[in-house]
């Protein structure tokens, strides 16, 4: 779709078929390209696993990074200087405030263990500990993302992770400044699938980690997916998505601006509007055209809208809620009269923004909620990144002689039913004469 004077953003009138065809065929949720990407990524992973730094920096050079094993690590002093030398004091003030908001929100997610005791002197409990080493991937392709540093690192610090290793493919003073402020321990200028493989297996210069978090391109996502099990991951991130629910009280200028705010990320991003109001639909379409013409990333945004952009005119508000839950968007904006009343009705969304003055970028940068969110419909079962992603839980049990004696017959019976005779013997042997 080209946005010439006589052309508009595609508008779909819900009829039980056309809108479902669009939803079910969102191109960013199709798998045709994934097979090729997975095959390329597997080759990179295998090479890095077998050949370490030699393979890692071979791919770094191939994809445009001249750093070597000797020059790829950025020291804490360099990070500190980047923070101190930022000439833009407004930026420094902004990330300090953003850090405070993110920390304040996420500290409520701290989980503590518990212990249960009974009259027989038995104990059962659970401990909660931060992970030992976490890798944070920060993209550095078409844009720089200091906010992503804060969103990934601050919850890990609150969880008391021992060491945080950040990788990013390009030098950027704003990213380095954010890394210093957030408390990153080590930074390596590496990227792509090769960086994920290096963090998973370790190389001569890059330490192996227990879990990798952070967004990336399709190759990064593929590497995380293939290496899950060797290491933990947060989620497999797809292109950005926004869904706006709007009634006749909504401001079309705001809606258009918010749709475009996500469409500019990537040519496969999704920007969708649900409404019951024909007038708001038409006015939003006109605003999209008008605002699109002024964007620096116009070409990317235009292609994104062509691929996965639409205004769906629904037959009722109930239908809007139904399709919102079906799409399960990364970001959901509710620009409706009394938006809070819709929160209990929404089951599937990564982050919800309520009213005319809670645009999605508020969550991206400042309010404190996390912007690492489930995409591609995975909000049906996944959650935003949080402190809980950087902890592990361990159970423990203590039984006395008398307590085990009371329980032994039940345990033996269950073991016999399952045919696990060694399990049964483990109990019996303790009570033989």
ABEGO torsion letter per residue (X at the ends): XBBBAABBBBBBBBAGAAAAAAAAABAAABAAAAAAAAAAAAAAAAAAAAAEAAAAAAAAAAAGBABBAAAABBBAAAAAAAAAABABAAAAAAAAAAAAAAAAAAAAABBBBBBBBBAAGBBBBBBBBBBABBBBBBBABABBBAAAAAAAAAAAAAAGBABBBBBBABBBAAAAAAAAAAGBABBBBBBEAAAAAAAAAEBAABBBBABBBEBBBAAAAAAAAAABGABBBABBBBBBBBBBBBBAABBAAAAAAAAAAAAAABAABBBBBBBABAAAAAAAAAAAAAAAAABAAAAAAAAAAAAABBBBBBABAAAAAAAAAAAGBABBBBBBBGAAAAAAABABBABBBBEAABBAAAAAAAAGBBABBBBGGAAAABBBBBAAAABBBBBBBBBBAAAAAAAAAAAAAAAAAAGBAAAAAAAAAAABX
